[in-house]
């Protein structure tokens, strides 16, 4: 791996409720190299979005939330920085494309002002330069008549066009790390390809690192070099994307791929994963996927699985891949 730009260590994000504690993210760790593109995939509610909003400092320890662990970005632990220092980093060195453009744009501000705000806030350009960059980006993300649209309000845009505005806002500062949370959900296929191409072009120019959160394994496999599979706040499998697509090892990973339509596949029916994800207030003891796993063993229901290396930088958290010594001794990944 190239120089590490982000290292997440044992990240846990819990939410306190009257009826219990929701363990949205429960001890995940990974590294991201400079210029690398990492996909985080999994079902809704697996903790993908919560993990990255925690890293961004948008979820902080309070009366109702608890964030633990480390997020080392360019040698600094983001969780230990002051609010002012975090503001200097967000929108400048780290940008994020949020999942919901309907609620992420300020309805009282013209979209042009919102797009150029990061440049003005961080002193990267004067207003004239910022406007020219904003108009150029609006055109690149496929907004027609950018001169006119620059002065429109969010309610004058469709959902897909608001999504493109969000993408322009994230890209305008040329960040070192771009976090994209379902960036192409509201876009049609042709615009989706255009946007992903624009992000890749920016990545090549500045060697930007990218975390892509998506349900679309087809997009992830064509865009990302590495993948992390999450389930119930845990990492199930991680490794190079090419090897993951060719040889998924964890039963949950296999289930995700088997339920994904593939062009040219002659199967009459897709194979859905049976059952439902667990209640995050009451995650099963042992492997969280055990109640839905067709290959579950007794030990899977008793103890958290250890990490097993099944290839070069390809790790799986599953008792099926553990050797006999690990099965006798129990997990070695720090989980209890």
Buried (B, 14 or more C-beta within 10 A) or exposed (E): EEEBBBBBBBBBBBBEEEEEEBBBBBBBBBBBBBBBBBBBBBBEBBBBBBBBBBBBBEBEEEEEBBBBBBBBBBEEEBBEBEEEEBBBBBBBBBBBBBBBBEEBBEEEEBBBBBBBBBBBBBEBBEEEEBBEBBBEBBBBBBBEEBEEBBEBBBEEBEEBBBBBBBBBBBBBBBBBBBBBBBBBBBBEEEBBBBBBEBBBEBBEEEBBBBBBBBBBBEBBBEBBBBBBBBBBBBBBBBBBBEBBBEEBBBBBBBBBBBEBEEEEEEEEEEEEBEEEBBEBEEBBEBBBBBBBBEEBBEBBBEBBBBBBEBEEEBBBBBBBBBEEEBEEEBBBBEBE
